[in-house]
Amino acid sequence: MIQTHVETMREYLLGLQQRITSAISEIDGKAFLSDAWEKPPGEPLQGNGITQILEGGTVFERAGCGFSHVSGSRLPPSATQHRPELAGAPFEALGVSLVFHPRNPYVPTVHMNVRMITAQPADGAEAVSWFGGGMDLTPYYAFEEDAVHFHRTCAQALEPFGSDKYPRFKAWCDEYFYLKHRDEQRGIGGVFYDDFSELGFDGGFAMTRAVGDAFLHAYLPIVRRRMDTPYTERERQFQLYRRGRYVEFNLVWDRGTHFGLQSGGRSESILLSMPPLVRWAYNERPQPGSPEYRLIHEFLVRRDWL
């Protein structure tokens, strides 16, 4: 039964990856490079995947979308924080993760991830599967209609699985994508869930599939609306500065990055979320009343976008 679940999830994820990269290529005009990889038996982590990457495009400066299916003899600590009974258990993990960094500062960066982990408890009990995922938006300039559209699409995707899911996962997203060392939100959020098993395999898979399928509906209308907006070097420099926050979160706080690195995953694929260009400036503060000030102090706060 567990192997059937794994195969069902794998088939869905491979199709999702292809649908998303095809749609992004159509908008950008440049094809993704497809890099199939394999980790052979005998390594701490074994399995295979496909990393698809678009760099130097017209619309996207860097867009990475990776599929991975790996197994290991011991779950890493980042995966057992909430399941201590599974510490050291053998596991399989499958997922699609993407981060798209646009060229135009008026187009927001986006992240999406859907995944499943299956583990076999050491005491021989029945194998356990749980799901995680979500999507979140990181704008560089504030547009209310974009934030509302993104959140409304997330809410509609989750509605069939209970009226509690969107508000619960929205709050979880706000809490998760938070830079504690900066006391800042990474972006305007979206939805996020982890260690999710309460609906069983069928319900968890259906909900995760709904989230994955909603991604293009949530993001592409925003891209089309903003991709041709004129901008100057000022907006570009602010975009690069705010990308620094993205890097800080991914390296310091992100559990997915930690899981991949702790379990011996493929570094090049794990770090596909990194932007191609970024800058840091000591104690830089935007001028009060400026669009940059508004983004940080009025937009990147926890709000009810619906």
Beta strands, then each sheet from edge to edge (+ up, - down):
strand 1: 33-39
strand 2: 45-55
strand 3: 60-72
strand 4: 91-102
strand 5: 109-119
strand 6: 128-138
strand 7: 178-179
strand 8: 184-185
strand 9: 189-196
sheet 1: 1+ 2- 3+ 4- 5+ 6- 9+
sheet 2: 7+ 8-
end
